[in-house]
């Protein structure tokens, strides 16, 4: 019985190591993420948006998307292309739902219903306010969000294929590739002070999107362990 238990624990450890290795292998590069807002209802960004460092401080890795009273807020993430070569075989921009609302309590911390649009732009490897209105290099995709019932769930992962856009950027010798998230102005809640917030932006080699909230790693390992022990007991009894 003890030898089977030892085997089960070893299997759990091996599976955990394999999963961690696979997740790491899928990463191309991490992005640095920020948010920029307008000073009024215009198409020009005027200041950073963040819940840290004051209302106008740098955004500490969060991409806030939506409205803050009369301001429109866009989330941005950039990727240094140094060392990627002349082309890639597969690339996805991947990110997580951080908050079902904006960064400012009592102002825009409730979610909106509508569509979030994603486009690409030529980055500059810096948190630059002008990235708010930088010319687009093409559409990446879009996804729907709702406030009643609130969806997507916290922790939901989105992935969008950017292979062609990234290869075009490499062919044009760009040093930085930018991703911009913005609320569709035709949505039912566009004039409302509501938002969504995203984080953990990275480029991956595969689609890592999920439809449910991913469980913390400790619970995932615990579940595998229970399954292994259950199998051991059934084998021993037989």
C-alpha positions as a LaTeX table, in Angstrom:
\begin{tabular}{lrrr}
\hline
Residue & $x$ (\AA) & $y$ (\AA) & $z$ (\AA) \\
\hline
Unk1 & 0.00 & 0.00 & 0.00 \\
Unk2 & 2.82 & 2.42 & 0.85 \\
Unk3 & 4.60 & 1.77 & $-2.45$ \\
Unk4 & 1.43 & 2.64 & $-4.36$ \\
Unk5 & 1.00 & 5.84 & $-2.35$ \\
Unk6 & 4.61 & 6.78 & $-3.10$ \\
Unk7 & 3.99 & 6.10 & $-6.79$ \\
Unk8 & 0.86 & 8.27 & $-6.71$ \\
Unk9 & 2.73 & 11.19 & $-5.14$ \\
Unk10 & 5.53 & 10.84 & $-7.69$ \\
Unk11 & 2.98 & 10.88 & $-10.51$ \\
Unk12 & 1.39 & 14.03 & $-9.12$ \\
Unk13 & 4.78 & 15.75 & $-8.93$ \\
Unk14 & 5.66 & 14.67 & $-12.49$ \\
Unk15 & 2.35 & 15.93 & $-13.87$ \\
Unk16 & 2.77 & 19.26 & $-12.09$ \\
Unk17 & 6.29 & 19.65 & $-13.49$ \\
Unk18 & 5.08 & 18.79 & $-16.99$ \\
Unk19 & 2.25 & 21.32 & $-16.78$ \\
Unk20 & 4.58 & 24.05 & $-15.53$ \\
Unk21 & 7.08 & 23.31 & $-18.30$ \\
Unk22 & 4.36 & 23.43 & $-20.96$ \\
Unk23 & 3.01 & 26.76 & $-19.70$ \\
Unk24 & 6.49 & 28.28 & $-19.67$ \\
Unk25 & 7.29 & 27.00 & $-23.17$ \\
Unk26 & 4.18 & 28.76 & $-24.57$ \\
Unk27 & 5.43 & 32.20 & $-23.53$ \\
Unk28 & 7.09 & 34.39 & $-26.18$ \\
Unk29 & 7.44 & 37.54 & $-24.09$ \\
Unk30 & 5.63 & 39.47 & $-21.39$ \\
Unk31 & 4.23 & 42.90 & $-22.13$ \\
Unk32 & 4.21 & 46.04 & $-20.03$ \\
Unk33 & 0.70 & 47.34 & $-19.53$ \\
Unk34 & $-0.85$ & 50.73 & $-18.80$ \\
Unk35 & $-4.01$ & 52.80 & $-19.29$ \\
Unk36 & $-4.51$ & 56.27 & $-20.81$ \\
Unk37 & $-7.57$ & 58.51 & $-20.55$ \\
Unk38 & $-8.87$ & 61.63 & $-22.26$ \\
Unk39 & $-9.39$ & 64.92 & $-20.43$ \\
Unk40 & $-12.78$ & 65.33 & $-22.10$ \\
Unk41 & $-14.84$ & 63.57 & $-24.76$ \\
Unk42 & $-12.14$ & 63.75 & $-27.46$ \\
Unk43 & $-9.89$ & 61.32 & $-29.31$ \\
Unk44 & $-6.71$ & 62.60 & $-27.64$ \\
Unk45 & $-5.19$ & 60.99 & $-24.56$ \\
Unk46 & $-4.12$ & 63.47 & $-21.89$ \\
Unk47 & $-3.10$ & 61.45 & $-18.81$ \\
Unk48 & $-2.36$ & 58.01 & $-17.41$ \\
Unk49 & $-5.03$ & 56.26 & $-15.37$ \\
Unk50 & $-4.27$ & 54.24 & $-12.28$ \\
Unk51 & $-5.44$ & 53.29 & $-8.83$ \\
Unk52 & $-1.89$ & 53.85 & $-7.56$ \\
Unk53 & 0.23 & 56.98 & $-7.45$ \\
Unk54 & $-2.78$ & 59.28 & $-7.51$ \\
Unk55 & $-5.48$ & 59.61 & $-10.15$ \\
Unk56 & $-2.92$ & 60.56 & $-12.78$ \\
Unk57 & $-0.12$ & 58.17 & $-11.90$ \\
Unk58 & 1.29 & 55.34 & $-13.99$ \\
Unk59 & $-1.10$ & 52.38 & $-14.12$ \\
Unk60 & 0.94 & 49.63 & $-12.43$ \\
Unk61 & 0.33 & 46.92 & $-15.03$ \\
Unk62 & $-3.45$ & 47.23 & $-15.37$ \\
Unk63 & $-5.38$ & 47.86 & $-18.59$ \\
Unk64 & $-8.55$ & 49.76 & $-17.66$ \\
Unk65 & $-11.12$ & 49.99 & $-20.47$ \\
Unk66 & $-14.30$ & 52.08 & $-20.49$ \\
Unk67 & $-15.25$ & 55.42 & $-18.95$ \\
Unk68 & $-14.36$ & 57.57 & $-15.94$ \\
Unk69 & $-17.18$ & 60.16 & $-15.76$ \\
Unk70 & $-16.73$ & 62.06 & $-19.09$ \\
Unk71 & $-13.31$ & 60.54 & $-19.84$ \\
Unk72 & $-12.77$ & 57.57 & $-22.13$ \\
Unk73 & $-10.11$ & 55.15 & $-20.89$ \\
Unk74 & $-8.16$ & 52.71 & $-23.04$ \\
Unk75 & $-5.92$ & 49.83 & $-21.96$ \\
Unk76 & $-2.60$ & 49.31 & $-23.72$ \\
Unk77 & 0.19 & 46.75 & $-23.67$ \\
Unk78 & 3.50 & 46.80 & $-25.58$ \\
Unk79 & 6.05 & 44.13 & $-26.46$ \\
Unk80 & 9.74 & 44.56 & $-27.18$ \\
Unk81 & 10.48 & 42.78 & $-30.48$ \\
Unk82 & 14.23 & 42.53 & $-29.87$ \\
Unk83 & 15.49 & 39.02 & $-30.48$ \\
Unk84 & 12.33 & 37.65 & $-32.13$ \\
Unk85 & 14.00 & 37.34 & $-35.54$ \\
Unk86 & 12.38 & 38.04 & $-38.91$ \\
Unk87 & 9.17 & 36.05 & $-38.34$ \\
Unk88 & 7.27 & 33.78 & $-35.97$ \\
Unk89 & 5.26 & 30.67 & $-36.79$ \\
Unk90 & 2.48 & 31.35 & $-34.27$ \\
Unk91 & 1.67 & 34.20 & $-31.88$ \\
Unk92 & $-1.30$ & 35.11 & $-29.70$ \\
Unk93 & $-1.87$ & 38.11 & $-27.45$ \\
Unk94 & $-3.11$ & 36.66 & $-24.17$ \\
Unk95 & $-4.51$ & 38.45 & $-21.08$ \\
Unk96 & $-6.74$ & 37.93 & $-18.03$ \\
Unk97 & $-9.83$ & 39.58 & $-16.57$ \\
Unk98 & $-8.53$ & 41.39 & $-13.48$ \\
Unk99 & $-11.66$ & 43.26 & $-12.34$ \\
Unk100 & $-15.32$ & 43.46 & $-13.38$ \\
Unk101 & $-15.19$ & 47.23 & $-13.18$ \\
Unk102 & $-12.74$ & 50.12 & $-13.27$ \\
Unk103 & $-9.96$ & 51.10 & $-10.89$ \\
Unk104 & $-11.72$ & 53.89 & $-9.00$ \\
Unk105 & $-14.08$ & 53.00 & $-6.17$ \\
Unk106 & $-17.39$ & 54.83 & $-6.26$ \\
Unk107 & $-16.75$ & 56.32 & $-9.71$ \\
Unk108 & $-16.31$ & 53.61 & $-12.37$ \\
Unk109 & $-15.93$ & 50.39 & $-10.41$ \\
Unk110 & $-18.99$ & 48.74 & $-11.98$ \\
Unk111 & $-18.85$ & 46.90 & $-15.33$ \\
Unk112 & $-20.52$ & 47.95 & $-18.58$ \\
Unk113 & $-22.42$ & 45.97 & $-21.19$ \\
Unk114 & $-21.01$ & 46.22 & $-24.69$ \\
Unk115 & $-18.11$ & 45.21 & $-26.90$ \\
Unk116 & $-14.39$ & 45.66 & $-26.34$ \\
Unk117 & $-12.40$ & 46.19 & $-29.55$ \\
Unk118 & $-8.73$ & 45.29 & $-29.87$ \\
Unk119 & $-6.34$ & 46.77 & $-32.42$ \\
Unk120 & $-2.59$ & 46.82 & $-32.99$ \\
Unk121 & $-0.29$ & 49.84 & $-33.27$ \\
Unk122 & 3.41 & 50.57 & $-33.63$ \\
Unk123 & 4.71 & 50.79 & $-30.08$ \\
Unk124 & 7.69 & 52.69 & $-28.68$ \\
Unk125 & 8.74 & 50.48 & $-25.75$ \\
Unk126 & 7.52 & 53.14 & $-23.34$ \\
Unk127 & 4.40 & 54.17 & $-21.46$ \\
Unk128 & 3.42 & 56.99 & $-23.80$ \\
Unk129 & 0.19 & 58.99 & $-23.54$ \\
Unk130 & 0.10 & 59.42 & $-27.32$ \\
Unk131 & $-0.37$ & 55.66 & $-27.73$ \\
Unk132 & $-4.04$ & 56.34 & $-26.93$ \\
Unk133 & $-4.61$ & 57.63 & $-30.48$ \\
Unk134 & $-1.64$ & 56.04 & $-32.32$ \\
Unk135 & $-2.53$ & 54.91 & $-35.84$ \\
Unk136 & $-3.82$ & 51.36 & $-36.01$ \\
Unk137 & $-1.91$ & 48.66 & $-37.88$ \\
Unk138 & $-4.96$ & 46.39 & $-38.04$ \\
Unk139 & $-7.75$ & 44.88 & $-36.02$ \\
Unk140 & $-6.92$ & 42.06 & $-33.62$ \\
Unk141 & $-10.45$ & 41.06 & $-32.58$ \\
Unk142 & $-13.26$ & 41.85 & $-30.16$ \\
Unk143 & $-15.28$ & 40.29 & $-27.35$ \\
Unk144 & $-18.54$ & 40.99 & $-25.54$ \\
Unk145 & $-18.96$ & 41.91 & $-21.88$ \\
Unk146 & $-22.15$ & 42.22 & $-19.82$ \\
Unk147 & $-23.04$ & 43.69 & $-16.44$ \\
Unk148 & $-26.24$ & 41.73 & $-15.76$ \\
Unk149 & $-25.41$ & 38.95 & $-15.25$ \\
Unk150 & $-21.78$ & 40.04 & $-15.01$ \\
Unk151 & $-19.61$ & 38.22 & $-17.52$ \\
Unk152 & $-16.83$ & 37.24 & $-18.26$ \\
Unk153 & $-15.76$ & 35.91 & $-14.88$ \\
Unk154 & $-12.74$ & 37.07 & $-12.94$ \\
Unk155 & $-9.61$ & 35.26 & $-14.12$ \\
Unk156 & $-11.03$ & 34.41 & $-17.55$ \\
Unk157 & $-8.21$ & 34.22 & $-20.10$ \\
Unk158 & $-8.51$ & 35.68 & $-23.61$ \\
Unk159 & $-6.19$ & 34.84 & $-26.52$ \\
Unk160 & $-6.24$ & 36.37 & $-30.01$ \\
Unk161 & $-4.18$ & 35.25 & $-32.99$ \\
Unk162 & $-1.79$ & 38.04 & $-34.03$ \\
Unk163 & 0.64 & 35.97 & $-36.12$ \\
Unk164 & 0.09 & 37.95 & $-39.34$ \\
Unk165 & 0.15 & 41.34 & $-37.58$ \\
Unk166 & 3.29 & 40.49 & $-35.63$ \\
Unk167 & 5.10 & 39.20 & $-38.72$ \\
Unk168 & 4.16 & 42.39 & $-40.57$ \\
Unk169 & 5.66 & 44.41 & $-37.71$ \\
Unk170 & 8.85 & 42.33 & $-37.84$ \\
Unk171 & 9.03 & 42.73 & $-41.62$ \\
Unk172 & 8.78 & 46.51 & $-41.17$ \\
Unk173 & 11.64 & 46.38 & $-38.63$ \\
Unk174 & 9.50 & 47.70 & $-35.78$ \\
Unk175 & 11.13 & 47.53 & $-32.37$ \\
Unk176 & 7.86 & 47.45 & $-30.44$ \\
Unk177 & 4.40 & 45.98 & $-30.99$ \\
Unk178 & 1.42 & 47.53 & $-29.23$ \\
Unk179 & $-2.06$ & 46.23 & $-28.37$ \\
Unk180 & $-4.92$ & 48.62 & $-27.51$ \\
Unk181 & $-8.27$ & 47.74 & $-25.90$ \\
Unk182 & $-11.17$ & 50.21 & $-26.19$ \\
Unk183 & $-14.90$ & 50.24 & $-25.62$ \\
Unk184 & $-17.10$ & 50.22 & $-28.72$ \\
Unk185 & $-18.77$ & 53.63 & $-28.79$ \\
Unk186 & $-21.95$ & 52.05 & $-30.17$ \\
Unk187 & $-22.55$ & 50.03 & $-27.01$ \\
Unk188 & $-25.59$ & 50.58 & $-24.75$ \\
Unk189 & $-23.50$ & 51.74 & $-21.76$ \\
Unk190 & $-20.97$ & 53.92 & $-23.59$ \\
Unk191 & $-22.00$ & 57.17 & $-21.88$ \\
Unk192 & $-21.95$ & 55.54 & $-18.42$ \\
Unk193 & $-19.04$ & 55.79 & $-15.98$ \\
Unk194 & $-18.33$ & 52.06 & $-16.07$ \\
Unk195 & $-15.29$ & 49.97 & $-17.01$ \\
Unk196 & $-13.48$ & 46.62 & $-17.08$ \\
Unk197 & $-9.86$ & 45.99 & $-16.10$ \\
Unk198 & $-7.41$ & 43.42 & $-17.51$ \\
Unk199 & $-3.87$ & 42.34 & $-16.64$ \\
Unk200 & $-1.15$ & 39.72 & $-17.20$ \\
Unk201 & $-0.67$ & 40.64 & $-20.87$ \\
Unk202 & 1.78 & 38.40 & $-22.74$ \\
Unk203 & 2.50 & 36.95 & $-26.17$ \\
Unk204 & 2.12 & 33.17 & $-26.34$ \\
Unk205 & 2.71 & 30.57 & $-29.03$ \\
Unk206 & $-0.76$ & 29.04 & $-28.61$ \\
Unk207 & $-4.36$ & 29.90 & $-27.78$ \\
Unk208 & $-4.73$ & 29.83 & $-23.99$ \\
Unk209 & $-8.27$ & 31.19 & $-23.79$ \\
Unk210 & $-10.66$ & 29.76 & $-21.21$ \\
Unk211 & $-14.40$ & 29.97 & $-20.69$ \\
Unk212 & $-14.32$ & 29.63 & $-16.92$ \\
Unk213 & $-12.35$ & 30.99 & $-13.98$ \\
Unk214 & $-9.09$ & 29.01 & $-13.70$ \\
Unk215 & $-8.59$ & 27.39 & $-10.32$ \\
Unk216 & $-5.53$ & 28.34 & $-8.28$ \\
Unk217 & $-2.63$ & 25.97 & $-8.84$ \\
Unk218 & $-2.83$ & 24.59 & $-5.30$ \\
Unk219 & $-6.43$ & 23.44 & $-5.80$ \\
Unk220 & $-5.54$ & 21.98 & $-9.19$ \\
Unk221 & $-2.71$ & 19.92 & $-7.69$ \\
Unk222 & $-4.92$ & 18.91 & $-4.78$ \\
Unk223 & $-7.52$ & 17.59 & $-7.24$ \\
Unk224 & $-4.91$ & 15.55 & $-9.11$ \\
Unk225 & $-3.64$ & 14.19 & $-5.82$ \\
Unk226 & $-7.12$ & 13.05 & $-4.76$ \\
Unk227 & $-7.66$ & 11.40 & $-8.13$ \\
Unk228 & $-4.33$ & 9.56 & $-7.86$ \\
Unk229 & $-5.02$ & 8.37 & $-4.31$ \\
Unk230 & $-8.51$ & 7.24 & $-5.30$ \\
Unk231 & $-7.01$ & 5.19 & $-8.13$ \\
Unk232 & $-4.40$ & 3.69 & $-5.78$ \\
Unk233 & $-7.02$ & 2.57 & $-3.26$ \\
Unk234 & $-9.17$ & 0.98 & $-5.95$ \\
Unk235 & $-6.13$ & $-0.88$ & $-7.34$ \\
Unk236 & $-5.09$ & $-2.06$ & $-3.89$ \\
Unk237 & $-8.57$ & $-3.35$ & $-3.07$ \\
Unk238 & $-8.82$ & $-5.24$ & $-6.33$ \\
\hline
\end{tabular}
